[in-house]
Amino acid sequence: MSKLRGSAVGLAALLAVSLSGATVAQDEPVEISYLTHWGPDQVAQLEEIAAAFNAENPDVSVEFRAVPFGDLLTTIKTQAASPGGPTIAGIYNLWLAELVRDGVAAAAPDDYAADIASNWPTGAVDGASVGGVNYGYPNEINAYALNYNKRLFEEAGIGAPPATWDELVEAAEKLTVKDGDFIMQQGFGLINSWPAGVVHPFYSMVASNGGDIVDGTAPTMDAGATAETLAFYESLVDEFGVTAPEMGTADANTAGPFMDNFTSGNTAMIIMANWWQGALKAAMGDDFADVATAPIPVGPNGEGSKPVSYEWLTMVNGLATPEQQDAAWRFLQYLHDADTGGTGSGMGEILIGMGIIPSRTSDTEAFAEQLSGPFLQTYVDSLADAVPFPMILGGQELSEMLQKKVEGVMFGELNAADAATQAQSEAEQILAQHYE
């Protein structure tokens, strides 16, 4: 909203026009902005939906801004209070508790909260809520699975994907190709240089080994499944020599060498989320047919495969003007409405194009054929046993700290036992700041 309209000069000008008998000009559209980490193709889809919304709502103008994933939270936190700050943002729900605490996330007004409660599963609604209060439209659910190259498996004489850690090691040894001590093709890849890319697969292995990284708000990292998983990572690099950490680097856009090595066949297996299906298809072309997915291998103390799951939601900036907030909720309802896309919701159309599982109930039904495809089926089937990443204050700090410990083990800077002890101590310090 223009600052002039709220000033004495603006009021005087309007009064003068009114007294002169002239018609007062219609207000300019309320301008809102939508911050995302998505690429140009997805932004173009959002712009198309916004154009249709604007045709029905000429009083609202929507602008889109994109930043790399690594800059998204910082941009929200540093710009939220500024006049030009984002009105809407797509966020990882791990960040929600902190943004609510700081007043950056606005609670959904009653009508929108009722819409969300009626059209999304309870779990998805809970993932967009803090203390029972909803703070945005859920839009995607992501889980993790083992991705592997069927062609390489066939060449190595491996008939089925590994179901346990022992089978993972056995398969990885057969799939690893070396020139002397140098790994040319790694049997199993581990991601580094990206918090979620490191911690989510690691946590999936922890959960599939029967454990957790926290018990409520108490860390459980120096013993049990977390410590055992750190030791297993260490063995993959040092003892078995089936993992080359330098092949697993990620860039600020969550792509880079880890993906390049998988798409080129230099990494035979990797644990990754469903959303990268679109990137794999684009990079691999016809060779995407070689990619298959399987549940997370189960550790020696696990009772089944338990991948980590996490959600994204679109939230409204609680520091924006009331007019902007009203316009933002109207646009979000339109974007997520069941019939704003060609098949499902507008948001659902964008998500399914990237291989992401939409969370709206009607979208799950509308895109049933795509969700039952050979790549995504494993992820969809795993959701019933998935373990949500802890939505607690300090969760992002916890994730970044654990990333460093896991990477320290990968690169030989820490042994597994020391990494577990340090992770426990630092996690206790992080969470004590929020819960004691």
C-alpha positions in Angstrom: 0.0 0.0 0.0 1.3 3.5 -0.9 2.7 5.4 2.0 1.2 8.6 0.5 -2.3 7.4 1.3 -1.5 7.2 5.0 0.0 10.7 5.1 -1.5 14.0 5.8 -0.5 15.1 2.3 -2.4 12.2 0.8 -5.5 12.9 2.8 -5.5 16.6 1.9 -5.2 15.7 -1.8 -8.1 13.3 -1.6 -10.2 15.9 0.2 -9.5 18.5 -2.4 -10.5 16.3 -5.2 -13.7 15.3 -3.5 -14.7 18.9 -2.8 -14.0 19.9 -6.4 -16.7 17.5 -7.5 -14.3 15.3 -9.4 -14.4 11.5 -9.1 -11.9 10.0 -6.7 -9.5 7.6 -8.4 -9.8 4.0 -7.6 -7.1 2.7 -5.2 -4.1 1.0 -6.7 -4.0 -2.8 -6.3 -2.6 -4.0 -3.1 0.9 -5.3 -3.9 2.1 -8.5 -2.3 5.2 -10.5 -2.9 5.8 -14.3 -2.8 9.3 -15.6 -1.9 10.4 -19.0 -3.1 13.5 -21.1 -3.7 12.0 -22.7 -6.8 13.5 -22.4 -10.3 12.4 -20.4 -13.3 10.0 -23.1 -14.6 8.0 -23.2 -11.3 8.1 -19.4 -10.9 6.6 -19.2 -14.4 3.8 -21.5 -13.4 3.1 -19.4 -10.3 3.0 -16.3 -12.4 0.4 -17.9 -14.7 -1.8 -18.8 -11.7 -1.4 -15.3 -10.3 -2.5 -13.8 -13.7 -5.7 -15.8 -13.5 -6.2 -14.8 -9.9 -5.6 -11.1 -10.8 -8.2 -11.3 -13.6 -10.8 -12.3 -10.9 -9.2 -10.0 -8.2 -7.9 -6.8 -9.9 -7.4 -5.3 -6.5 -4.4 -7.5 -5.8 -1.0 -7.6 -7.6 1.4 -10.5 -6.9 5.1 -10.4 -7.5 7.4 -13.4 -7.3 11.0 -13.5 -6.0 13.3 -16.5 -6.0 16.5 -17.1 -3.9 18.6 -20.2 -3.5 17.4 -22.6 -0.8 20.4 -21.8 1.3 19.4 -18.1 1.4 15.7 -18.6 1.9 15.4 -18.6 5.7 17.9 -15.8 6.1 16.0 -13.7 3.6 12.7 -14.2 5.4 14.2 -13.3 8.8 16.1 -10.2 7.6 13.5 -8.8 5.3 10.2 -9.6 7.0 9.9 -6.3 8.9 10.9 -4.1 5.9 8.3 -2.4 3.7 9.5 -4.4 0.7 9.7 -7.7 2.6 8.0 -10.8 1.4 4.3 -11.1 2.1 4.1 -14.8 1.4 6.9 -17.4 1.7 7.2 -21.0 1.0 9.0 -22.5 4.1 10.3 -25.8 5.4 8.2 -26.6 8.5 11.2 -27.1 10.7 11.5 -23.2 10.7 7.9 -22.6 11.7 8.2 -22.6 15.5 10.9 -19.9 15.3 9.0 -17.8 12.8 5.9 -18.0 15.0 7.8 -17.0 18.1 9.2 -14.0 16.3 5.8 -12.9 14.9 6.9 -13.4 11.3 4.3 -16.2 10.6 0.7 -15.0 10.8 -1.9 -17.3 12.2 -4.5 -18.3 9.6 -7.8 -16.4 10.0 -10.7 -18.7 11.0 -12.2 -19.1 7.5 -8.8 -20.2 6.0 -8.0 -22.4 8.9 -11.3 -24.1 8.4 -10.6 -24.6 4.7 -7.2 -26.2 5.5 -8.7 -28.4 8.2 -11.4 -29.6 5.8 -9.2 -30.4 2.8 -5.9 -31.7 4.2 -5.1 -34.8 6.2 -4.6 -34.2 9.9 -0.9 -35.0 9.8 -0.4 -32.3 7.1 -2.4 -29.8 9.1 -0.3 -30.6 12.2 2.8 -30.0 10.2 1.7 -26.5 9.4 0.7 -25.7 13.0 2.3 -24.7 16.3 0.4 -25.2 19.6 -2.7 -26.3 17.7 -2.8 -23.1 15.7 -2.5 -23.2 11.9 0.0 -20.9 10.2 -0.3 -21.7 6.6 -1.4 -23.8 3.7 0.4 -27.2 3.6 1.5 -28.0 0.1 4.0 -30.8 -0.1 5.2 -33.9 1.8 8.7 -35.3 1.1 10.2 -38.6 2.3 13.4 -40.4 1.7 14.2 -43.7 -0.1 17.2 -45.5 -1.5 17.7 -44.6 -5.1 19.8 -47.0 -7.2 20.9 -47.6 -10.8 19.3 -50.8 -12.1 21.8 -51.0 -15.0 24.8 -51.0 -12.6 23.1 -53.6 -10.4 22.6 -55.9 -13.4 26.2 -55.4 -14.5 27.3 -56.3 -10.9 25.1 -59.4 -10.8 22.9 -57.9 -8.0 19.3 -59.2 -8.2 17.6 -57.0 -5.6 18.1 -53.7 -3.7 19.6 -54.1 -0.2 17.1 -54.3 2.6 19.6 -54.3 5.5 22.8 -52.5 6.4 24.8 -55.7 5.8 23.2 -56.1 2.4 24.0 -52.5 1.6 27.6 -53.0 2.3 27.7 -56.2 0.3 26.1 -54.6 -2.7 28.2 -51.4 -2.4 31.4 -53.4 -2.4 30.3 -55.1 -5.7 29.4 -51.8 -7.2 32.5 -49.8 -6.3 35.1 -49.4 -9.0 38.6 -48.2 -8.1 41.8 -47.2 -9.9 44.3 -48.1 -7.2 43.0 -46.4 -4.1 41.0 -43.8 -6.1 37.2 -44.5 -6.3 36.0 -44.0 -9.9 32.5 -45.4 -9.1 31.2 -45.3 -5.6 28.9 -48.0 -4.4 27.0 -45.8 -2.0 26.9 -42.0 -2.0 26.7 -39.6 1.0 25.7 -35.9 0.5 27.7 -33.1 2.1 27.6 -29.2 2.2 23.8 -29.0 2.7 22.1 -29.5 6.1 19.0 -31.3 5.0 20.9 -33.3 2.4 23.2 -34.6 5.1 20.9 -34.9 8.1 17.7 -36.3 6.6 19.3 -39.4 5.1 21.3 -39.8 8.2 18.2 -39.5 10.4 16.4 -42.0 8.1 19.2 -44.5 8.9 19.0 -43.7 12.6 15.2 -44.3 12.6 15.6 -47.4 10.5 18.0 -48.7 13.2 15.3 -48.3 15.9 16.3 -44.9 17.3 15.9 -41.2 17.3 18.1 -38.1 17.6 15.9 -36.6 20.3 13.4 -37.8 22.9 10.9 -34.9 23.0 13.4 -32.0 23.6 16.2 -34.2 25.1 19.0 -35.2 22.7 19.8 -38.9 22.3 23.0 -38.8 20.2 25.9 -40.2 22.3 24.6 -43.8 22.5 22.2 -46.1 20.7 21.1 -45.7 17.1 22.6 -42.3 16.5 26.1 -43.3 17.6 25.8 -46.6 15.7 24.8 -44.8 12.5 27.8 -42.5 12.8 30.0 -45.6 13.2 28.4 -47.2 10.2 29.1 -44.0 8.1 32.7 -44.2 9.2 33.0 -47.8 8.1 31.5 -47.1 4.7 34.4 -44.6 4.0 37.3 -46.2 6.0 36.7 -49.9 6.5 34.8 -50.8 3.4 36.0 -48.1 1.0 32.7 -47.8 -0.9 32.0 -44.1 -0.4 34.0 -41.2 -1.7 32.8 -38.1 0.3 34.3 -35.7 -2.3 31.8 -37.0 -4.8 28.8 -36.0 -2.6 29.1 -32.2 -2.5 25.9 -30.1 -2.9 25.7 -26.4 -4.0 23.5 -23.6 -2.9 20.7 -24.7 -5.2 20.8 -28.2 -3.7 22.2 -29.7 -6.9 25.9 -30.1 -7.8 28.4 -33.0 -7.8 26.3 -35.4 -5.6 23.5 -35.3 -8.3 25.9 -35.2 -11.3 27.7 -38.3 -10.0 24.4 -40.2 -9.6 23.0 -39.1 -13.0 26.2 -40.0 -14.8 26.4 -43.5 -13.2 29.4 -42.7 -11.0 27.3 -43.3 -7.9 25.3 -46.5 -7.8 23.2 -45.9 -4.7 22.2 -42.8 -2.7 19.5 -41.9 -0.2 17.5 -39.0 -1.5 14.0 -37.3 -1.3 11.3 -37.8 -3.9 11.3 -34.1 -5.1 14.5 -34.6 -7.2 12.6 -36.8 -9.7 12.1 -33.8 -12.0 15.8 -32.9 -11.9 16.8 -36.6 -12.5 14.5 -36.8 -15.6 15.9 -33.5 -17.0 19.5 -34.6 -16.5 19.2 -38.2 -17.5 16.7 -38.2 -20.4 16.1 -41.8 -21.5 18.6 -43.1 -18.9 16.1 -42.1 -16.1 14.6 -45.5 -16.8 17.6 -47.0 -15.1 16.7 -45.4 -11.8 14.7 -47.4 -9.2 13.8 -46.7 -5.6 13.6 -49.0 -2.5 12.9 -48.5 1.2 15.7 -47.3 3.5 17.8 -50.3 4.5 17.1 -51.5 8.1 19.9 -51.4 10.7 20.8 -54.2 13.1 18.5 -52.9 15.8 15.7 -51.7 13.6 12.2 -53.1 13.2 11.5 -51.8 9.8 12.3 -49.1 7.3 11.5 -45.6 8.7 12.3 -42.7 6.4 12.3 -39.2 7.6 9.5 -37.1 6.2 9.1 -33.3 6.2 6.6 -30.8 4.9 6.6 -27.4 3.3 3.9 -24.8 3.7 3.1 -21.3 2.4 2.9 -18.8 5.2 1.8 -15.2 5.4 4.1 -12.5 6.9 2.7 -11.4 10.2 4.6 -8.2 10.0 3.0 -7.2 6.7 0.1 -4.6 6.6 -3.4 -5.9 7.3 -4.4 -5.2 3.7 -1.4 -7.2 2.4 -2.2 -10.1 4.8 -5.8 -10.2 3.6 -4.7 -10.2 0.0 -2.1 -12.9 0.7 -4.6 -15.3 2.3 -7.0 -14.8 -0.6 -4.2 -15.7 -3.1 -3.0 -18.7 -1.1 -6.6 -20.1 -1.0 -6.9 -19.6 -4.7 -3.5 -21.2 -5.4 -4.3 -24.3 -3.3 -7.9 -24.6 -4.3 -9.0 -27.9 -5.9 -9.8 -26.6 -9.4 -7.2 -23.9 -10.1 -5.0 -26.4 -12.0 -5.6 -28.4 -15.1 -6.1 -31.6 -13.1 -5.9 -30.7 -9.4 -5.0 -27.5 -7.6 -2.6 -25.0 -9.1 -0.1 -25.8 -6.3 -0.6 -29.6 -6.9 0.1 -29.2 -10.6 3.4 -27.5 -9.8 4.4 -30.1 -7.2 3.6 -33.2 -9.2 5.7 -31.8 -12.1 8.7 -31.9 -9.8 8.0 -35.4 -8.5 6.7 -34.0 -5.2 3.8 -35.5 -3.3 1.0 -32.9 -2.9 -0.6 -33.0 0.5 -4.1 -31.8 -0.3 -6.5 -34.7 -0.2 -8.2 -34.0 -3.5 -4.7 -33.7 -5.2 -3.7 -37.1 -3.9 -6.8 -38.5 -5.7 -6.4 -36.3 -8.8 -2.8 -37.3 -9.3 -3.1 -41.0 -8.3 -1.7 -42.3 -11.6 1.5 -40.2 -11.3 1.9 -41.0 -7.7 1.7 -44.7 -8.4 4.6 -44.6 -10.9 7.7 -46.8 -10.4 9.8 -43.9 -8.9 7.3 -42.4 -6.5 5.4 -45.5 -5.4 8.1 -46.3 -2.8 7.8 -42.9 -1.3 4.1 -42.9 -1.2 4.1 -46.4 0.4 6.6 -45.3 3.0 4.6 -42.4 4.4 2.7 -44.6 6.8 5.9 -45.5 8.6 7.7 -42.2 8.1 9.2 -40.3 11.0 8.6 -36.5 11.0 11.7 -34.4 11.6 11.3 -32.8 15.1 9.4 -29.5 14.9 11.1 -27.9 17.9 12.6 -24.5 18.7 16.3 -24.7 17.8 15.5 -27.4 15.2 17.5 -25.7 12.4 20.5 -25.1 14.7 20.3 -28.7 15.7 20.3 -29.8 12.1 23.2 -27.6 11.1 25.2 -28.8 14.1 24.5 -32.5 13.3 25.5 -31.8 9.7 29.0 -30.7 10.8 29.4 -33.8 13.0 28.3 -36.2 10.2 30.6 -34.4 7.7 33.4 -34.6 10.1 33.1 -38.4 10.2 32.8 -38.6 6.4 36.0 -36.6 5.8 38.0 -38.2 8.6 38.1 -35.1 10.7 36.3 -36.8 13.6 36.0 -40.4 14.7 32.5 -41.6 15.2 32.7 -41.9 19.0 34.0 -38.3 19.4 31.4 -37.0 16.9 28.6 -38.7 19.0 29.9 -37.2 22.2 30.3 -33.7 20.7 26.9 -33.9 19.1 25.2 -34.8 22.4 26.9 -32.0 24.3 26.2 -29.3 21.6 22.6 -30.4 21.2 22.0 -30.1 24.9 23.4 -26.5 24.8 21.3 -25.6 21.7 18.0 -26.9 23.2 18.7 -25.6 26.7 18.6 -22.1 25.2 14.9 -22.7 24.2 13.6 -25.1 26.8 15.2 -24.3 30.1 
